[in-house]
């Protein structure tokens, strides 16, 4: 599976951005797709994920109520709508796909469970 993330940019605090993650290749066995982020000097962390089977989702507490993950199956694309952005949301955002049937989107996404990764897109929130 090849993943292409886009939509990052510079925005003021309180603003919004929508990230996109388009998949191509062997997507028929995808179990879930997730978004992760890595801020400067910090480890990569799971943000949110969505199950391919039923569209169920999970969010990290830090983004709950502000971020929304959704999917458009016909376009093999998952979106991350980010509202009320804060400076602490500044990071490189990565999308990833999971295909191992042992795992799914049942909690904050664990990067060790994800097989395929996009290239990352920078989100910068100014105060």
Backbone bond lengths (Angstrom), bond angles and torsions (degrees), N, CA, C in turn:
res aa  C-N    CA-C-N  psi(-1)  N-CA   C-N-CA  omega(-1)  CA-C   N-CA-C  phi
1 X - - - 1.453 - - 1.520 109.10 -
2 X 1.315 114.85 131.90 1.470 119.95 174.76 1.535 107.98 -108.31
3 X 1.318 115.10 134.34 1.460 120.60 -177.49 1.517 109.79 -120.50
4 X 1.316 115.26 135.19 1.457 121.76 179.63 1.516 108.43 -122.75
5 X 1.330 115.99 111.51 1.454 121.34 178.46 1.517 109.89 -96.76
6 X 1.322 115.21 144.07 1.458 120.35 178.84 1.522 109.43 -154.52
7 X 1.330 115.42 169.80 1.454 120.80 174.42 1.503 116.00 107.28
8 X 1.313 117.68 -3.40 1.452 119.35 179.04 1.513 111.87 -69.72
9 X 1.325 115.19 171.53 1.451 119.92 179.36 1.499 111.88 169.26
10 X 1.317 114.81 -167.89 1.466 122.79 179.38 1.522 108.56 -105.13
11 X 1.320 116.42 129.99 1.453 120.81 -178.98 1.524 108.93 -144.02
12 X 1.307 116.27 152.03 1.459 119.83 176.98 1.530 110.30 -79.94
13 X 1.309 115.26 155.96 1.458 120.34 176.78 1.524 109.87 -54.62
14 X 1.316 115.30 136.97 1.448 121.00 -176.47 1.519 113.82 92.30
15 X 1.310 116.22 -11.16 1.451 120.74 -179.22 1.515 113.12 -83.18
16 X 1.332 115.00 -174.46 1.460 121.43 -176.28 1.530 110.83 -133.16
17 X 1.304 114.18 153.44 1.455 122.50 171.91 1.521 107.96 -144.56
18 X 1.331 116.21 154.07 1.460 120.22 173.10 1.519 108.56 -124.65
19 X 1.311 115.63 120.64 1.453 121.73 176.15 1.520 109.66 -94.01
20 X 1.317 115.69 148.96 1.469 121.29 177.04 1.520 109.16 -123.67
21 X 1.311 115.60 148.25 1.467 121.73 177.18 1.520 107.28 -136.55
22 X 1.323 115.59 104.25 1.459 120.43 -178.10 1.530 109.12 -100.06
23 X 1.311 115.15 132.96 1.453 121.07 -178.95 1.523 111.22 -107.14
24 X 1.311 115.47 147.56 1.459 121.74 173.62 1.526 108.47 -143.09
25 X 1.292 116.54 162.31 1.461 120.31 -179.02 1.515 111.93 97.08
26 X 1.310 117.15 -143.04 1.469 123.36 -174.13 1.523 111.39 -81.06
27 X 1.322 115.23 70.07 1.454 119.60 -174.45 1.508 113.40 -89.45
28 X 1.348 117.61 -5.93 1.464 119.32 -174.18 1.509 113.47 -67.31
29 X 1.331 116.72 -19.97 1.459 118.93 -178.67 1.530 112.62 -104.64
30 X 1.325 115.73 15.82 1.458 119.04 -179.71 1.524 110.13 -71.21
31 X 1.307 116.44 129.95 1.455 122.29 -179.29 1.526 111.59 -94.60
32 X 1.312 115.84 -39.21 1.458 120.53 -178.62 1.526 108.70 -157.44
33 X 1.301 115.14 161.42 1.464 121.33 173.29 1.512 108.17 -130.51
34 X 1.311 114.87 142.15 1.461 118.75 -176.99 1.508 112.43 -133.36
35 X 1.310 114.05 162.65 1.461 121.83 172.62 1.527 108.11 -115.60
36 X 1.307 114.53 136.82 1.447 122.70 176.79 1.519 108.04 -127.55
37 X 1.311 116.57 164.97 1.455 119.55 175.35 1.512 110.24 -146.47
38 X 1.316 114.44 152.54 1.461 120.37 177.69 1.512 108.88 -135.57
39 X 1.323 114.96 114.70 1.454 121.87 177.68 1.524 109.13 -86.54
40 X 1.320 117.30 157.39 1.469 120.36 179.80 1.523 111.51 -55.14
41 X 1.322 115.77 129.09 1.448 120.54 177.45 1.505 115.80 76.60
42 X 1.334 116.89 4.86 1.469 120.52 -178.59 1.524 110.55 -121.63
43 X 1.310 115.01 163.05 1.451 120.09 176.28 1.531 110.26 -77.50
44 X 1.303 114.80 157.89 1.454 119.61 177.30 1.526 109.24 -69.01
45 X 1.328 116.25 138.71 1.448 120.95 -178.33 1.525 110.70 -128.73
46 X 1.328 115.08 150.39 1.449 120.16 176.29 1.512 110.89 -76.95
47 X 1.323 116.67 140.18 1.459 122.51 -177.43 1.520 111.02 -110.74
48 X 1.316 116.51 -53.48 1.455 121.16 -177.22 1.524 109.07 -163.46
49 X 1.316 116.03 163.31 1.463 120.52 177.92 1.521 109.56 -152.91
50 X 1.337 114.86 165.42 1.450 120.98 -179.79 1.523 108.88 -143.27
51 X 1.330 116.01 133.55 1.452 120.66 178.61 1.522 110.46 -78.97
52 X 1.324 116.02 140.05 1.457 120.76 -179.92 1.528 111.55 -73.07
53 X 1.313 117.51 -29.51 1.463 120.53 -173.54 1.519 112.60 -71.76
54 X 1.325 116.58 -44.03 1.466 118.28 -172.80 1.526 113.50 -132.83
55 X 1.317 117.63 2.10 1.460 120.03 177.78 1.518 114.59 75.88
56 X 1.332 117.13 10.01 1.464 118.27 178.61 1.523 109.60 -68.46
57 X 1.304 115.16 151.62 1.460 120.93 -171.65 1.521 112.01 -131.15
58 X 1.320 113.92 166.59 1.455 120.46 174.46 1.520 107.88 -149.09
59 X 1.339 115.08 143.88 1.459 120.61 -177.08 1.526 110.92 -128.71
60 X 1.314 115.21 143.75 1.455 119.55 169.15 1.524 108.39 -67.74
61 X 1.326 116.98 149.17 1.458 120.71 -177.50 1.529 111.95 -58.51
62 X 1.317 116.73 -32.68 1.466 121.06 -175.77 1.524 113.18 -65.99
63 X 1.335 117.18 -19.45 1.465 119.58 -177.07 1.522 112.61 -119.58
64 X 1.311 116.67 -4.95 1.461 120.87 -176.70 1.525 109.83 -59.19
65 X 1.323 115.96 131.98 1.445 121.14 -179.62 1.522 113.99 88.33
66 X 1.332 117.43 -12.36 1.465 121.16 179.46 1.534 112.08 -115.57
67 X 1.319 116.34 -34.00 1.465 121.11 -178.53 1.525 109.62 -106.87
68 X 1.328 115.15 147.00 1.465 120.78 176.25 1.514 109.17 -135.73
69 X 1.329 115.58 125.76 1.458 120.89 174.68 1.518 108.55 -98.47
70 X 1.319 115.55 140.69 1.456 120.47 178.56 1.523 108.48 -148.42
71 X 1.316 116.27 170.37 1.457 119.49 -179.03 1.520 110.24 -138.85
72 X 1.303 114.74 152.01 1.455 122.75 173.54 1.516 105.63 -125.55
73 X 1.325 115.54 93.98 1.452 121.17 -171.09 1.529 112.61 -58.26
74 X 1.311 116.43 -38.23 1.464 120.00 -176.94 1.529 111.87 -62.55
75 X 1.326 116.04 -25.45 1.461 120.98 -179.89 1.525 112.36 -105.34
76 X 1.342 115.91 5.00 1.477 120.36 -178.15 1.527 111.46 52.04
77 X 1.299 115.36 37.45 1.462 120.74 -172.97 1.523 110.48 -124.63
78 X 1.320 115.00 138.18 1.461 123.07 173.11 1.522 107.67 -114.96
79 X 1.307 115.90 139.29 1.460 121.74 -178.18 1.524 110.52 -114.14
80 X 1.306 115.35 153.57 1.457 121.63 171.45 1.517 107.40 -128.63
81 X 1.314 115.63 104.41 1.459 121.27 176.17 1.516 108.07 -86.80
82 X 1.314 116.23 121.55 1.460 121.34 -176.68 1.527 108.71 -117.29
83 X 1.310 115.89 114.47 1.461 122.38 179.78 1.517 110.58 -113.25
84 X 1.325 115.38 161.92 1.463 121.39 178.86 1.537 110.85 47.92
85 X 1.309 115.15 50.68 1.461 120.09 -176.79 1.520 111.07 -65.49
86 X 1.325 113.83 146.66 1.453 122.04 -179.66 1.524 109.38 -120.44
87 X 1.332 117.32 156.67 1.474 118.91 178.41 1.530 112.49 -55.06
88 X 1.309 117.25 -32.25 1.466 119.74 -179.95 1.524 113.02 -72.37
89 X 1.326 118.07 -5.97 1.461 120.95 173.37 1.529 111.60 -83.19
90 X 1.321 117.10 -6.18 1.460 120.86 179.29 1.518 110.23 -60.96
91 X 1.325 116.15 125.09 1.457 121.11 -176.32 1.521 108.76 -178.28
92 X 1.317 115.11 169.32 1.455 120.72 165.70 1.530 106.46 -88.58
93 X 1.318 115.66 126.39 1.452 121.23 -177.77 1.533 109.31 -102.00
94 X 1.320 114.51 132.27 1.457 121.61 -179.33 1.523 109.99 -119.82
95 X 1.314 115.92 140.70 1.459 118.25 168.52 1.521 108.14 -104.67
96 X 1.310 115.33 152.74 1.451 121.38 -177.38 1.522 109.96 -147.63
97 X 1.315 115.30 154.67 1.463 121.49 -179.37 1.517 110.22 -120.13
98 X 1.327 114.51 143.66 1.452 122.25 -178.70 1.524 108.21 -118.42
99 X 1.315 117.79 133.83 1.465 120.28 -179.16 1.520 113.22 -125.55
100 X 1.326 117.28 -6.87 1.465 120.75 -179.75 1.524 109.19 -74.95
101 X 1.334 116.44 120.85 1.463 120.91 -177.16 1.519 113.24 -66.19
102 X 1.332 116.95 -12.47 1.463 119.21 176.54 1.526 111.60 -71.70
103 X 1.330 115.88 -18.75 1.453 120.02 -174.05 1.523 110.83 -121.39
104 X 1.294 115.37 170.92 1.458 121.72 176.36 1.497 108.60 -173.71
105 X 1.319 115.57 -171.04 1.463 121.06 178.68 1.521 107.99 -89.70
106 X 1.348 115.43 87.72 1.456 120.32 -179.11 1.517 112.17 -121.22
107 X 1.321 115.77 1.13 1.446 121.84 -179.77 1.510 107.85 -171.34
108 X 1.321 115.60 -170.25 1.463 118.93 176.79 1.531 108.15 -55.83
109 X 1.329 118.00 127.55 1.465 119.07 -174.40 1.522 112.91 -59.05
110 X 1.326 113.87 137.86 1.465 123.01 179.51 1.519 107.84 -104.50
111 X 1.311 117.36 117.69 1.465 120.01 -173.65 1.517 112.42 -62.05
112 X 1.323 118.18 -24.10 1.467 120.55 -179.91 1.522 112.12 -67.64
113 X 1.330 117.25 -18.23 1.466 121.45 -177.46 1.527 112.11 -91.42
114 X 1.315 117.66 -10.94 1.460 121.90 -174.23 1.522 110.96 -96.25
115 X 1.331 114.98 136.94 1.456 120.92 -170.71 1.524 114.49 -96.71
116 X 1.310 115.56 -38.06 1.464 120.01 -172.97 1.523 109.67 -123.72
117 X 1.319 115.56 140.63 1.462 121.47 -172.82 1.519 111.14 -130.05
118 X 1.326 114.76 143.79 1.449 120.86 171.45 1.514 110.29 -83.51
119 X 1.305 115.99 -179.10 1.465 120.98 -171.85 1.516 113.60 -86.02
120 X 1.324 118.85 -10.81 1.458 119.98 -179.62 1.515 112.41 92.40
121 X 1.312 114.85 144.98 1.458 120.87 176.67 1.522 108.01 -137.51
122 X 1.324 116.22 135.16 1.472 121.69 -173.24 1.525 110.39 -81.52
123 X 1.315 115.44 131.12 1.465 122.71 171.82 1.516 107.71 -119.05
124 X 1.323 116.22 123.36 1.458 121.09 179.40 1.520 108.45 -124.36
125 X 1.319 115.93 124.65 1.454 121.98 -179.41 1.524 107.88 -114.46
126 X 1.314 115.76 118.54 1.462 120.52 -179.09 1.525 110.23 -93.33
127 X 1.307 115.55 148.94 1.472 120.20 -178.14 1.519 111.71 -89.90
